[in-house]
Amino acid sequence: MPEEVLAPSVAVTQKKSFLRAARGEHMRIPPVWLMRQAGRYLPEYLAVRADHDFISVCRTPDLACEVTMQPIRRFDFDAAILFSDILIPAIPLGCGLRFDSGHGPVIERPVRSRNEVDSLREFDPREELDDVLAAVKLIRRELPDDKALIGFAGAPFTLACYLIEGGKPDPFRNVKRMMYSDPEAFTKLLNKLADFTADYMLAMIDAGADAIQLFDTWGGILTVAEFRALNLPVLQRIVAALNHSVAPTTYFVLNGMHLASVAEIGADVYGLDWRMPIQSAKARFGTQASLQGNLDPVLLLTDETTIRRAARQIINDAEGAGFIFNLGHGILPDTPISSVDILLDEIRSSRA
Ligand code: 1CP
């Protein structure tokens, strides 16, 4: 990000510890938020979901704002993440989306041929996802000044996996078939997704998002060469578009340790899963980017001593780096609230 875009007074008096860490500052007490921090492990979330289906919560600004704020009220996290889903844009793209209970997302009209790529609708996120943007505005108004608001999108490859497979992509048969047999159509699909994603994220920043996270949950299934040829260019394009704004961008890839070219994306922050030791990430990224992560979410299903030891290890390993504490992937629905309390107590214990 060009320095001159940030007024010096903003840089110096920045109250949001998340943004300071995202810009490379080492904070003695790292800022913390948890992926999927609003969700099924919270009784107050389940109470809202008892009366409203998941897509309605995402698309009704008051409800999206309420569930975004729930974990902030309960745990005082340093960042809120907009309550939405990476698959919501499937609706204006014309693919149809529903969530069947127990089965996860269903894309009603999967995209598997060149014709189906060509017939994806072009849309303006400011018009057709205006309800999501209204939620961002509302949340930013509700959120205290010292908390950052994170807007997000799926990375084009991960989104493509769901659109092609028609739901949870594992084992990626249709995705790989299209990628191997018609790389041109596949690239066209990624580019179409990258186009609206950059616009959508800029619209979120205009609406009040302080930072953006790109979720590339499935990017790690690619080989080193495929990632470089297909995924890297679209990610670079989105990040370049966003880096002209004042909001830092985080790139999160699951199981992507083999992908050296991740470092070329140009993100401000890299989200690590639990497999990547913080020390190795420090060596890979140096002072070029901040780090976020990376407690194994399963650790929150263990006991107090184990949670505290693992959290302390991560904090010690991150010494000296711009660092944001998080999990290595989303919090599990059966996580006890008391585990989150213990984790936060350990992270913040030297704050007193
Ligand atoms: O209440 C419910 O039953 C819905 C469960 C749920 C929730 C709470 C889904 C369905 N999505 C969400 C919210 C969500 N999804 C957020 C909100 C903000 C937060 O608190 O973090 C975010 C950032 C996401 C992102 C998302 N959705 C990803 C990327 C990150 C990741 O976890 O890997 C992916 C892959 C999805 C798809 C999705 N949405 C929902 C489910 C069950 C799934 C996964 C399906 C699968 O296993 O492939």
Residues whose N, C-alpha, C, O or C-beta is under 5 A from the ligand:
A	BS01	1CP	L34 M35 R36 Q37 A38 G39 F54 I81 L82 F83 S84 D85 I86 G104 P105 K168 P169 F215 T217 G330
